[in-house]
């Protein structure tokens, strides 16, 4: 082991390679064990560090650099992922719950720390570490379809207050520690600078970001770089005035929150941190654990136990007081308690900063890490048991159904379907046929669309060749439409990019639906910056159906619609399947996969809840509802899909929890392994003021329980 350690000291590339293997393999193993992936990373750091095999050293310059970037990224993502819309919807109650879930743990932990002999500054910092919470269980409440329950909305909205409270408390405590002797004059000066800095960051980067994004147009690369530059420029400014850089990272996340919005830029920004820097931060935390000192020191064990019990009790008291004030029922109260238990992103970041500046001793650091491991496992586990059966707002759910109603007798304009014919590799014959079937139902029309790539000069030979190729594709598509008996209005557009051209043309034509062929996603450029389909799915104003058809749509008799989240949002897929089914009198099955350990009573509740949601669609022929208990969602769907001609999958934008490490995309796995026809239906991106819920078909591995 000493020889390996020496080699790693001389060859940083070897260290980096080992870290990548750890990040890739360990979370997958722990996910299979039904444990959060971050637990595996911390334990792996413990095993590979000084307390284990001594392969990595906690003072390694490269690991420290990557860990510092992960630390900044962690708090930046926490600010970026704050759901401002959820906060606005119940801001008074969110503030009320935030005040209680912040102050009760703060006061209890501060008093306990003082009795244990810690100073006032250290005790207040320890108390603040208990005051925040990380929404690790968001994917669970989303999959249960209860994310619109008021208690859940209040808990989500309270996050912004608790996180701001923790980072500001940290900034004050660290500044007081650096200043030496405490005085109110120094405190007021610090608070003044902190207020000025916070206002400058939040307002400055918000305004600059909106202006830069407006001028950048569709250049995602420049937008991505601007966001990263904002984070590290704010960190430099924080260092100049003596404020901790994680404070600047969180404030920057809040500043660019609305500017970035829900789109590919945000997805890429979070992707870079979630798969690389943030996992290295958790590994570095494991390196700092002194296992012999922790195990052999009875006082440290008592401190850890006291912290765990104190946090659980204080969060329970805060939730109970909230129940009494706002008259929530017991199930809602326990859900709020379980959602506020996990202590990950803000807590760990503040703990590490406090340890590095000498405010927190090693035993407190070790105890907080153990506290994180316990709460990140316990919180989501309790939520999965308690949140089942919570009621959701039906009025809000109904806003998400946007496909046209077949029973409407009068519509302002003809039902319009845009069919891009940009890719000769897709089977455009079946695409036109599917679009024709849907258009005929509503007496609408289809618009075959071809995009000619723009050149610097309008008389360039490349543009002329592109125009000729596009005209040939349009002629072929128009002829097929006429054979099928549907009105077709071919459209040729010159644009600098396919995705933007399709989205703009659909908006200009006031399209109700876009039907696209399945394109290949290959290469690092596609992984990082997406392809044509990704761009259209993110930018389109109307639903987008991405189809991979292996046979004529007229032959489809059995349609399977997997629904992961029990909310109205994924039921767009059910409505779309019904539109296809009415042409051929096809049979539709709505499938939901739950954990194999789910009790029969909970399975019955899921079936009843899903039936209720489907009934709100007022479909002509009610689909079959099927609930399968299985340990692997993708495998369960693959097995069921063998009996079907078409599988309709929802495309739902990712929402990672702050501190999320990686993403397992069930939809991608299904698309790769299914042999039947597939349609992936994407919803339009709504403005934040109307966005009801940001649910996701994927769960971060931090929420694997």
C-alpha positions as CSV (number, residue, x, y, z in Angstrom):
1,X,0.0,0.0,0.0
2,X,2.9,2.4,0.7
3,X,4.3,1.8,-2.8
4,X,0.9,2.6,-4.3
5,X,0.7,5.7,-2.2
6,X,4.1,6.8,-3.4
7,X,3.1,6.2,-7.1
8,X,-0.1,8.2,-6.6
9,X,1.9,11.1,-5.1
10,X,4.0,11.3,-8.3
11,X,1.3,10.5,-10.8
12,X,-1.9,12.6,-10.2
13,X,-3.4,11.0,-13.4
14,X,-3.5,7.7,-11.6
15,X,-5.3,9.3,-8.6
16,X,-7.8,10.8,-11.0
17,X,-8.4,7.5,-12.8
18,X,-9.0,5.7,-9.5
19,X,-11.5,8.5,-8.5
20,X,-13.4,8.0,-11.7
21,X,-13.6,4.3,-11.2
22,X,-14.9,4.9,-7.6
23,X,-17.5,7.4,-8.8
24,X,-18.7,5.1,-11.5
25,X,-18.9,1.8,-9.7
26,X,-19.5,2.4,-6.0
27,X,-22.9,4.3,-6.3
28,X,-24.2,1.6,-8.6
29,X,-23.3,-1.1,-6.0
30,X,-24.9,0.8,-3.1
31,X,-28.0,1.5,-5.2
32,X,-28.4,-2.2,-5.7
33,X,-28.3,-2.5,-1.9
34,X,-31.0,0.1,-1.6
35,X,-28.7,2.6,0.0
36,X,-27.9,6.2,-1.1
37,X,-24.9,6.4,-3.5
38,X,-23.3,9.2,-1.4
39,X,-23.1,6.7,1.5
40,X,-20.9,4.5,-0.7
41,X,-18.7,7.4,-1.7
42,X,-18.1,8.5,1.9
43,X,-17.4,4.9,2.9
44,X,-15.1,4.4,-0.1
45,X,-13.1,7.5,1.0
46,X,-12.8,6.1,4.5
47,X,-11.5,2.8,3.1
48,X,-9.0,4.4,0.7
49,X,-7.9,7.1,3.1
50,X,-5.5,7.2,6.1
51,X,-8.0,5.2,8.3
52,X,-8.1,2.4,5.7
53,X,-5.7,1.3,3.0
54,X,-3.9,4.7,3.0
55,X,-4.0,5.0,-0.8
56,X,-5.3,8.6,-0.8
57,X,-4.1,11.3,1.5
58,X,-6.5,14.1,2.7
59,X,-3.8,16.7,2.0
60,X,-3.4,15.7,-1.7
61,X,-3.4,19.0,-3.7
62,X,-5.3,17.5,-6.6
63,X,-8.1,16.0,-4.5
64,X,-8.3,19.2,-2.4
65,X,-8.7,21.2,-5.6
66,X,-11.4,19.0,-7.0
67,X,-13.1,18.8,-3.6
68,X,-13.1,22.6,-3.3
69,X,-14.8,22.8,-6.7
70,X,-17.3,20.2,-5.6
71,X,-18.0,22.1,-2.4
72,X,-18.7,25.3,-4.4
73,X,-20.7,23.4,-6.9
74,X,-22.8,21.7,-4.2
75,X,-24.0,25.0,-2.7
76,X,-24.4,26.5,-6.2
77,X,-26.7,23.6,-7.2
78,X,-28.6,24.0,-3.9
79,X,-29.3,27.6,-4.9
80,X,-30.0,26.8,-8.5
81,X,-32.4,24.0,-7.6
82,X,-34.5,26.1,-5.1
83,X,-38.0,25.9,-6.4
84,X,-39.0,29.6,-6.4
85,X,-42.4,28.8,-7.8
86,X,-43.2,26.4,-5.0
87,X,-42.1,29.0,-2.5
88,X,-44.3,31.7,-4.0
89,X,-47.4,29.5,-3.9
90,X,-47.3,29.1,-0.2
91,X,-44.7,31.7,0.9
92,X,-46.4,32.6,4.2
93,X,-46.7,29.0,5.4
94,X,-43.3,28.1,4.0
95,X,-41.8,31.0,6.0
96,X,-43.7,29.8,9.1
97,X,-42.4,26.2,8.8
98,X,-38.9,27.4,7.9
99,X,-38.8,29.5,11.0
100,X,-39.7,26.6,13.2
101,X,-37.6,23.9,11.5
102,X,-34.7,26.4,11.6
103,X,-35.0,27.9,15.1
104,X,-36.0,24.8,17.1
105,X,-32.9,22.7,16.0
106,X,-30.7,25.8,16.2
107,X,-31.7,26.5,19.8
108,X,-31.6,22.9,21.0
109,X,-28.2,22.1,19.4
110,X,-26.7,25.4,20.6
111,X,-27.7,24.7,24.2
112,X,-26.5,21.2,24.1
113,X,-23.1,22.3,22.6
114,X,-22.7,24.9,25.3
115,X,-23.3,22.2,28.0
116,X,-20.6,20.0,26.4
117,X,-18.1,22.8,26.8
118,X,-17.9,24.4,23.3
119,X,-17.7,28.2,23.0
120,X,-20.6,30.4,21.9
121,X,-19.3,30.8,18.3
122,X,-18.8,27.1,17.8
123,X,-22.1,26.2,19.5
124,X,-24.1,28.5,17.3
125,X,-22.4,27.1,14.2
126,X,-23.2,23.6,15.3
127,X,-26.8,24.6,16.0
128,X,-27.1,26.1,12.5
129,X,-25.9,22.8,10.9
130,X,-29.0,21.1,12.2
131,X,-31.3,23.9,10.9
132,X,-31.3,23.1,7.1
133,X,-32.6,20.1,5.2
134,X,-32.0,18.5,1.8
135,X,-34.9,17.3,-0.3
136,X,-33.5,13.8,-1.0
137,X,-37.0,12.3,-0.9
138,X,-38.4,14.6,-3.6
139,X,-38.3,11.8,-6.2
140,X,-40.4,9.7,-3.8
141,X,-43.2,12.2,-3.3
142,X,-43.1,12.9,-7.0
143,X,-43.5,9.2,-7.9
144,X,-46.3,8.9,-5.4
145,X,-48.1,11.8,-7.1
146,X,-48.4,13.9,-3.8
147,X,-46.0,16.7,-4.7
148,X,-48.9,19.1,-5.0
149,X,-50.0,18.4,-1.4
150,X,-49.8,21.6,0.6
151,X,-47.6,20.1,3.3
152,X,-45.1,19.0,0.7
153,X,-45.1,22.3,-1.1
154,X,-44.5,24.1,2.2
155,X,-41.6,21.9,3.0
156,X,-40.1,22.5,-0.4
157,X,-40.6,26.2,-0.2
158,X,-39.0,26.3,3.3
159,X,-35.7,25.1,1.9
160,X,-34.9,28.6,0.6
161,X,-35.1,30.1,4.1
162,X,-33.3,27.4,5.9
163,X,-30.4,27.3,3.4
164,X,-30.0,31.1,3.4
165,X,-30.1,31.0,7.2
166,X,-27.3,28.4,7.4
167,X,-25.0,30.0,4.9
168,X,-25.4,33.5,6.5
169,X,-24.8,32.1,10.0
170,X,-21.7,30.3,8.7
171,X,-20.4,33.6,7.2
172,X,-20.9,35.5,10.5
173,X,-19.3,32.7,12.6
174,X,-16.3,32.4,10.4
175,X,-15.8,36.1,10.2
176,X,-16.0,36.4,14.0
177,X,-13.4,33.6,14.3
178,X,-11.1,35.5,11.9
179,X,-11.6,38.8,13.7
180,X,-10.5,37.5,17.0
181,X,-12.2,39.3,19.9
182,X,-15.9,39.7,19.5
183,X,-17.5,43.2,19.4
184,X,-20.9,44.5,18.2
185,X,-19.1,47.0,16.1
186,X,-17.3,44.3,14.2
187,X,-20.5,42.3,13.9
188,X,-22.5,45.2,12.5
189,X,-19.7,46.0,10.0
190,X,-19.6,42.4,8.9
191,X,-23.4,42.3,8.5
192,X,-23.3,45.5,6.5
193,X,-20.7,44.1,4.1
194,X,-22.6,40.9,3.9
195,X,-25.9,42.6,3.0
196,X,-24.2,44.8,0.4
197,X,-22.4,41.8,-1.1
198,X,-25.6,39.6,-1.2
199,X,-27.6,42.4,-2.9
200,X,-24.9,43.0,-5.4
201,X,-24.6,39.3,-6.3
202,X,-28.3,38.5,-6.5
203,X,-29.3,41.6,-8.4
204,X,-26.1,42.0,-10.4
205,X,-25.8,38.5,-11.8
206,X,-29.6,38.2,-12.3
207,X,-29.6,41.4,-14.5
208,X,-26.3,40.5,-16.2
209,X,-27.5,36.9,-16.8
210,X,-30.8,38.0,-18.4
211,X,-29.0,40.4,-20.7
212,X,-26.3,38.0,-21.7
213,X,-28.8,35.2,-22.3
214,X,-30.8,37.6,-24.5
215,X,-27.8,38.6,-26.5
216,X,-26.5,35.0,-26.8
217,X,-29.6,33.7,-28.5
218,X,-29.4,29.9,-28.9
219,X,-25.7,29.6,-28.1
220,X,-25.8,27.1,-25.2
221,X,-22.0,26.9,-24.9
222,X,-21.6,30.6,-24.1
223,X,-24.5,30.5,-21.7
224,X,-23.0,27.5,-20.0
225,X,-19.6,29.3,-19.6
226,X,-21.3,32.4,-18.3
227,X,-23.0,30.5,-15.5
228,X,-19.7,28.9,-14.5
229,X,-17.9,32.2,-14.7
230,X,-20.5,33.8,-12.5
231,X,-20.0,31.2,-9.8
232,X,-16.3,31.6,-9.6
233,X,-16.3,35.4,-10.0
234,X,-18.6,35.6,-7.0
235,X,-16.3,33.3,-5.1
236,X,-13.4,35.7,-5.8
237,X,-15.4,38.7,-4.6
238,X,-16.4,36.8,-1.5
239,X,-12.7,36.1,-0.7
240,X,-11.8,39.8,-1.1
241,X,-14.3,40.9,1.6
242,X,-13.7,37.9,3.9
243,X,-16.9,36.0,3.2
244,X,-16.8,32.2,2.7
245,X,-16.9,31.2,-0.9
246,X,-19.8,28.7,-0.4
247,X,-21.9,31.7,0.6
248,X,-21.2,33.3,-2.8
249,X,-21.9,30.0,-4.5
250,X,-25.4,29.7,-3.0
251,X,-26.2,33.3,-3.7
252,X,-25.1,32.9,-7.3
253,X,-27.3,29.9,-7.6
254,X,-30.3,32.0,-6.4
255,X,-29.3,34.9,-8.7
256,X,-29.3,32.9,-11.9
257,X,-32.1,30.6,-10.9
258,X,-34.8,32.2,-13.0
259,X,-32.4,33.3,-15.7
260,X,-31.3,29.7,-16.4
261,X,-34.8,28.3,-15.9
262,X,-35.6,24.8,-16.8
263,X,-33.6,24.0,-19.9
264,X,-30.6,22.4,-21.5
265,X,-28.2,24.9,-20.0
266,X,-29.3,24.1,-16.5
267,X,-29.2,20.4,-17.3
268,X,-25.6,20.6,-18.5
269,X,-24.4,22.8,-15.6
270,X,-25.8,20.4,-13.0
271,X,-24.6,17.4,-15.0
272,X,-20.9,18.4,-14.9
273,X,-21.0,18.9,-11.1
274,X,-23.2,15.9,-10.3
275,X,-21.1,13.3,-12.1
276,X,-17.6,14.6,-11.3
277,X,-17.0,17.3,-8.7
278,X,-19.7,16.7,-6.1
279,X,-18.9,12.9,-5.9
280,X,-15.2,13.8,-5.3
281,X,-16.3,16.1,-2.5
282,X,-18.0,13.2,-0.8
283,X,-15.0,10.9,-1.3
284,X,-12.8,13.7,0.3
285,X,-15.2,13.7,3.3
286,X,-14.5,10.0,3.8
287,X,-10.7,10.7,3.8
288,X,-11.1,13.1,6.7
289,X,-12.8,10.6,9.0
290,X,-10.4,9.3,11.7
291,X,-12.0,5.9,12.3
292,X,-9.7,4.7,15.1
293,X,-10.3,8.0,17.0
294,X,-14.0,7.8,16.4
295,X,-14.4,4.1,17.5
296,X,-12.0,4.3,20.5
297,X,-13.3,7.6,21.9
298,X,-16.4,7.1,24.0
299,X,-17.1,10.8,24.1
300,X,-17.2,11.0,20.3
301,X,-19.7,8.1,20.2
302,X,-21.9,9.8,22.8
303,X,-21.7,13.1,20.8
304,X,-22.7,11.3,17.6
305,X,-25.7,9.6,19.3
306,X,-26.7,12.9,20.9
307,X,-26.6,14.6,17.6
308,X,-28.7,12.0,15.8
309,X,-31.3,11.9,18.5
310,X,-31.3,15.6,18.9
311,X,-31.8,16.3,15.2
312,X,-34.6,13.8,14.9
313,X,-36.4,15.1,18.0
314,X,-36.0,18.8,17.1
315,X,-37.2,18.3,13.5
316,X,-40.2,16.3,14.9
317,X,-41.0,19.1,17.4
318,X,-40.8,21.7,14.6
319,X,-43.2,19.7,12.4
320,X,-45.5,19.1,15.3
321,X,-45.7,22.9,16.0
322,X,-46.4,23.5,12.4
323,X,-49.2,21.0,12.5
324,X,-50.8,22.8,15.4
325,X,-50.4,26.2,13.8
326,X,-51.7,25.3,10.3
327,X,-53.9,22.4,11.3
328,X,-52.3,19.7,9.1
329,X,-53.2,16.1,9.8
330,X,-50.8,13.6,11.3
331,X,-49.8,12.0,8.0
332,X,-48.9,15.5,6.6
333,X,-47.0,16.3,9.7
334,X,-44.9,13.1,9.6
335,X,-44.3,13.7,5.9
336,X,-42.9,17.2,6.6
337,X,-40.8,15.7,9.4
338,X,-39.3,13.0,7.2
339,X,-38.7,15.4,4.3
340,X,-36.8,17.8,6.6
341,X,-34.6,15.1,8.2
342,X,-31.8,14.5,5.5
343,X,-28.7,16.7,6.2
344,X,-26.6,16.6,3.1
345,X,-25.6,19.6,0.9
346,X,-25.7,22.8,3.0
347,X,-24.9,20.9,6.2
348,X,-21.9,19.1,4.9
349,X,-20.5,22.2,3.1
350,X,-20.8,24.3,6.2
351,X,-19.3,21.6,8.4
352,X,-16.2,21.2,6.2
353,X,-15.7,25.0,6.1
354,X,-16.1,25.2,9.9
355,X,-13.5,22.4,10.3
356,X,-11.0,24.0,7.9
357,X,-11.1,27.3,9.7
358,X,-10.7,25.7,13.1
359,X,-14.2,26.4,14.5
360,X,-15.2,22.7,14.6
361,X,-13.0,20.0,16.1
362,X,-12.4,16.6,14.4
363,X,-14.9,14.8,16.6
364,X,-17.7,17.1,15.5
365,X,-16.8,16.6,11.8
366,X,-16.9,12.8,12.3
367,X,-20.2,13.0,14.1
368,X,-21.8,15.3,11.4
369,X,-20.7,12.9,8.6
370,X,-22.3,9.9,10.5
371,X,-25.4,12.1,11.0
372,X,-25.5,12.7,7.3
373,X,-25.2,8.9,6.6
374,X,-28.0,8.1,9.0
375,X,-30.5,10.9,8.0
376,X,-29.9,10.5,4.2
377,X,-31.0,6.9,4.6
378,X,-33.7,7.3,7.3
379,X,-35.5,10.3,5.8
380,X,-36.3,8.9,2.4
381,X,-37.2,5.6,4.0
382,X,-39.7,7.1,6.3
383,X,-41.1,9.3,3.5
384,X,-41.7,6.3,1.3
385,X,-43.8,4.7,4.1
386,X,-45.7,7.8,5.3
387,X,-46.4,9.8,2.2
388,X,-48.5,7.0,0.6
389,X,-52.1,8.1,0.6
390,X,-51.5,11.9,0.9
391,X,-54.1,13.9,-1.1
392,X,-53.1,16.1,-4.0
393,X,-54.7,19.1,-5.5
394,X,-56.9,18.0,-8.5
395,X,-57.4,21.5,-9.8
396,X,-53.6,22.0,-10.2
397,X,-53.1,18.5,-11.8
398,X,-55.7,19.3,-14.4
399,X,-53.7,22.2,-15.7
400,X,-51.1,19.8,-17.1
401,X,-53.4,18.2,-19.7
402,X,-52.7,20.1,-22.9
403,X,-53.5,17.8,-25.8
404,X,-56.7,18.7,-27.6
405,X,-60.0,17.2,-26.5
406,X,-61.7,15.1,-29.1
407,X,-65.1,16.2,-27.9
408,X,-64.5,19.8,-28.7
409,X,-66.8,20.7,-31.6
410,X,-65.4,24.1,-32.4
411,X,-61.7,25.1,-32.4
412,X,-60.1,28.4,-33.3
413,X,-57.9,26.9,-36.0
414,X,-57.2,23.6,-37.7
415,X,-55.4,21.0,-35.6
416,X,-51.9,21.3,-37.0
417,X,-49.1,18.7,-36.8
418,X,-45.5,19.6,-37.9
419,X,-43.5,16.6,-39.2
420,X,-39.8,17.5,-39.7
421,X,-38.2,15.5,-42.6
422,X,-34.6,16.6,-41.8
423,X,-33.2,13.1,-41.4
424,X,-33.4,10.6,-44.2
425,X,-32.3,7.8,-41.8
426,X,-35.7,7.8,-40.1
427,X,-38.6,5.9,-41.5
428,X,-40.5,9.0,-42.7
429,X,-43.3,7.0,-44.3
430,X,-44.5,5.7,-41.0
431,X,-44.1,9.2,-39.4
432,X,-46.3,10.8,-42.0
433,X,-48.8,7.9,-41.6
434,X,-49.0,8.5,-37.9
435,X,-49.4,12.2,-38.3
436,X,-52.1,11.7,-40.9
437,X,-54.0,9.4,-38.6
438,X,-54.0,11.9,-35.8
439,X,-54.8,14.9,-38.1
440,X,-57.7,13.1,-39.7
441,X,-59.3,12.6,-36.3
442,X,-59.5,16.4,-35.7
443,X,-60.0,17.3,-39.4
444,X,-56.6,19.0,-39.2
445,X,-53.6,19.2,-41.4
446,X,-49.9,18.2,-41.4
447,X,-47.0,20.4,-42.2
448,X,-44.0,18.5,-43.6
449,X,-41.1,20.7,-42.6
450,X,-37.6,20.7,-44.1
451,X,-34.7,22.8,-42.7
452,X,-31.9,24.0,-44.9
453,X,-28.8,24.9,-43.0
454,X,-27.9,28.5,-43.3
455,X,-24.6,29.7,-44.7
456,X,-22.8,33.0,-44.5
457,X,-23.9,33.9,-48.0
458,X,-27.3,33.1,-49.4
459,X,-25.8,32.1,-52.7
460,X,-23.4,29.6,-51.3
461,X,-23.2,26.3,-53.1
462,X,-23.7,24.4,-49.8
463,X,-27.0,26.2,-49.2
464,X,-28.2,25.6,-52.7
465,X,-27.5,21.8,-52.3
466,X,-29.3,21.8,-49.0
467,X,-32.3,23.5,-50.5
468,X,-32.5,21.0,-53.3
469,X,-32.3,18.1,-50.9
470,X,-35.0,19.6,-48.7
471,X,-37.3,20.2,-51.6
472,X,-36.9,16.5,-52.6
473,X,-37.8,15.4,-49.1
474,X,-40.9,17.7,-49.0
475,X,-42.1,16.5,-52.4
476,X,-42.0,12.9,-51.2
477,X,-43.8,13.7,-47.9
478,X,-46.5,15.8,-49.7
479,X,-47.2,13.0,-52.2
480,X,-47.6,10.5,-49.3
481,X,-49.9,12.8,-47.5
482,X,-52.2,13.1,-50.5
483,X,-52.4,9.4,-50.8
484,X,-53.4,9.2,-47.1
485,X,-56.2,11.8,-47.7
486,X,-54.9,14.4,-45.3
487,X,-54.3,18.1,-46.1
488,X,-50.6,18.9,-46.3
489,X,-48.8,22.3,-46.4
490,X,-45.1,21.7,-47.0
491,X,-42.8,24.3,-45.5
492,X,-39.1,24.9,-46.3
493,X,-37.2,27.0,-43.8
494,X,-33.6,28.4,-43.8
495,X,-32.1,28.3,-40.3
496,X,-28.7,28.0,-38.7
497,X,-29.7,24.9,-36.7
498,X,-32.2,22.1,-37.1
499,X,-33.6,22.2,-33.5
500,X,-34.2,25.9,-33.4
501,X,-35.6,25.9,-36.9
502,X,-38.1,23.2,-36.0
503,X,-39.2,24.9,-32.8
504,X,-39.6,28.3,-34.4
505,X,-41.5,27.0,-37.4
506,X,-43.9,25.1,-35.1
507,X,-44.5,28.2,-33.0
508,X,-45.1,30.3,-36.2
509,X,-47.5,27.8,-37.5
510,X,-49.3,27.6,-34.1
511,X,-48.8,23.8,-34.2
512,X,-50.6,21.5,-31.8
513,X,-48.1,18.7,-32.0
514,X,-44.7,17.9,-33.5
515,X,-44.0,14.3,-34.7
516,X,-40.3,13.5,-35.2
517,X,-38.3,10.4,-36.1
518,X,-35.9,8.8,-33.7
519,X,-32.4,10.1,-34.1
520,X,-29.2,8.4,-33.0
521,X,-27.5,9.9,-29.9
522,X,-23.8,9.1,-30.2
523,X,-20.5,10.7,-29.4
524,X,-19.4,13.0,-26.6
525,X,-20.8,16.1,-28.3
526,X,-24.3,14.6,-28.2
527,X,-23.9,13.5,-24.6
528,X,-22.8,17.0,-23.5
529,X,-24.7,19.3,-25.8
530,X,-27.5,17.1,-27.0
531,X,-28.8,16.4,-30.5
532,X,-31.7,17.7,-32.6
533,X,-34.4,15.8,-30.6
534,X,-33.0,17.2,-27.3
535,X,-33.1,20.7,-28.6
536,X,-36.7,20.4,-29.8
537,X,-37.9,18.7,-26.7
538,X,-36.5,21.6,-24.6
539,X,-37.6,24.5,-26.8
540,X,-41.0,23.5,-28.3
541,X,-44.2,25.3,-27.2
542,X,-46.3,22.2,-27.9
543,X,-46.1,18.4,-27.2
544,X,-43.4,16.6,-29.1
545,X,-43.9,12.9,-30.1
546,X,-40.6,11.2,-31.0
547,X,-41.4,8.0,-32.7
548,X,-39.4,4.8,-33.6
549,X,-41.9,2.8,-35.6
550,X,-41.1,-0.7,-36.7
551,X,-44.4,-1.2,-38.5
552,X,-47.3,0.7,-39.9
553,X,-49.3,2.6,-37.2
554,X,-52.5,1.0,-38.7
555,X,-51.3,-2.3,-37.4
556,X,-50.9,-1.3,-33.8
557,X,-53.5,-3.2,-31.7
558,X,-52.0,-3.2,-28.1
559,X,-50.5,-0.1,-26.5
560,X,-48.5,0.0,-23.2
561,X,-48.1,3.3,-21.3
562,X,-45.7,3.0,-18.4
563,X,-46.4,5.7,-15.8
564,X,-43.8,6.2,-13.1
565,X,-45.1,9.3,-11.3
566,X,-48.7,9.2,-10.0
567,X,-49.4,12.7,-11.1
568,X,-51.4,14.1,-14.0
569,X,-48.3,15.2,-15.9
570,X,-47.2,11.8,-17.2
571,X,-50.9,11.1,-18.2
572,X,-50.3,13.1,-21.3
573,X,-48.9,9.8,-22.6
574,X,-52.2,8.1,-21.8
575,X,-54.2,10.7,-23.7
576,X,-51.8,10.5,-26.7
577,X,-52.2,6.7,-26.7
578,X,-56.0,7.1,-26.7
579,X,-55.8,9.3,-29.8
580,X,-53.9,6.5,-31.6
581,X,-56.1,3.7,-30.2
582,X,-59.3,5.2,-31.4
583,X,-58.2,4.8,-35.0
584,X,-57.6,1.0,-34.8
585,X,-59.7,0.3,-31.7
586,X,-56.6,-0.7,-29.9
587,X,-56.3,-1.9,-26.3
588,X,-54.4,0.4,-23.9
589,X,-52.7,-0.7,-20.7
590,X,-51.5,1.8,-18.1
591,X,-48.6,0.3,-16.2
592,X,-47.1,1.4,-12.9
593,X,-44.1,-0.4,-11.3
594,X,-43.6,-0.2,-7.6
595,X,-41.1,-1.6,-5.2
596,X,-41.3,-5.4,-4.8
597,X,-41.6,-5.0,-1.0
598,X,-44.7,-2.8,-1.4
599,X,-47.6,-4.2,0.7
600,X,-50.9,-5.3,-1.0
601,X,-52.8,-2.4,0.6
602,X,-50.4,0.1,-0.8
603,X,-50.6,-1.6,-4.2
604,X,-54.4,-1.3,-4.0
605,X,-54.0,2.4,-3.1
606,X,-51.8,3.0,-6.1
607,X,-54.2,1.2,-8.4
608,X,-57.1,3.2,-7.1
609,X,-55.2,6.5,-7.3
610,X,-54.1,5.9,-10.8
611,X,-57.6,4.9,-11.9
612,X,-58.9,8.2,-10.4
613,X,-56.3,10.2,-12.4
614,X,-57.1,8.3,-15.6
615,X,-60.8,8.8,-15.1
616,X,-60.2,12.6,-15.2
617,X,-59.2,12.3,-18.8
618,X,-62.8,11.3,-19.7
619,X,-61.5,8.8,-22.3
620,X,-64.0,7.0,-24.6
621,X,-62.7,3.6,-23.7
622,X,-61.2,3.2,-20.2
623,X,-57.7,1.7,-20.3
624,X,-56.6,-1.3,-18.2
625,X,-54.7,-0.4,-15.0
626,X,-51.9,-2.7,-14.1
627,X,-49.6,-2.4,-11.0
628,X,-46.5,-4.6,-10.9
629,X,-44.2,-5.0,-7.9
630,X,-40.7,-5.4,-9.1
631,X,-37.2,-4.5,-7.9
632,X,-36.2,-3.1,-11.3
633,X,-38.5,-0.7,-13.1
634,X,-36.9,-1.0,-16.5
635,X,-36.8,-4.8,-16.4
636,X,-40.5,-5.0,-15.4
637,X,-41.5,-2.7,-18.3
638,X,-39.4,-4.7,-20.7
639,X,-41.0,-8.0,-19.7
640,X,-44.5,-6.5,-20.0
641,X,-43.8,-4.9,-23.3
642,X,-43.2,-8.2,-25.0
643,X,-47.0,-8.5,-25.5
644,X,-47.5,-5.1,-27.0
645,X,-47.1,-3.4,-30.4
646,X,-46.3,0.1,-29.1
647,X,-44.9,1.6,-25.9
648,X,-45.6,5.3,-25.1
649,X,-43.0,6.8,-22.8
650,X,-43.2,10.2,-21.2
651,X,-40.3,12.6,-21.5
652,X,-40.2,14.5,-18.3
653,X,-37.5,17.1,-17.5
654,X,-34.9,16.2,-14.9
655,X,-35.0,17.7,-11.4
656,X,-32.1,16.5,-9.4
657,X,-32.0,17.0,-5.7
658,X,-29.3,19.3,-4.4
659,X,-26.4,17.0,-3.7
660,X,-27.5,14.5,-6.4
661,X,-24.6,12.5,-7.7
662,X,-25.7,10.9,-10.9
663,X,-28.8,10.0,-12.9
664,X,-30.1,6.7,-14.0
665,X,-32.4,7.3,-17.0
666,X,-35.0,4.5,-17.2
667,X,-36.3,6.0,-20.5
668,X,-32.9,5.7,-22.2
669,X,-32.6,2.1,-21.1
670,X,-36.0,1.2,-22.4
671,X,-35.4,2.9,-25.7
672,X,-32.2,0.9,-26.2
673,X,-33.7,-2.5,-25.4
674,X,-37.3,-2.4,-26.6
675,X,-37.9,-4.2,-29.9
676,X,-41.4,-2.9,-30.5
677,X,-42.4,0.5,-31.7
678,X,-41.8,3.4,-29.3
679,X,-43.2,6.9,-29.0
680,X,-41.6,9.3,-26.4
681,X,-43.9,12.2,-25.7
682,X,-42.5,15.4,-24.4
683,X,-44.5,18.2,-22.8
684,X,-44.0,21.9,-23.7
685,X,-41.8,23.9,-21.3
686,X,-44.1,26.2,-19.4
687,X,-43.1,29.5,-17.8
688,X,-42.2,29.3,-14.2
689,X,-45.2,31.3,-13.1
690,X,-47.4,28.5,-14.5
691,X,-45.3,25.5,-13.9
692,X,-47.1,23.4,-11.5
693,X,-44.7,20.6,-10.8
694,X,-41.2,19.6,-11.9
695,X,-41.4,15.8,-11.7
696,X,-38.9,13.4,-13.1
697,X,-38.7,10.0,-14.6
698,X,-35.4,9.5,-13.0
699,X,-34.2,9.4,-9.4
700,X,-30.8,10.5,-8.3
701,X,-28.8,7.8,-6.6
702,X,-28.8,9.9,-3.5
703,X,-32.5,9.0,-3.3
704,X,-32.2,5.3,-4.2
705,X,-34.0,4.2,-1.1
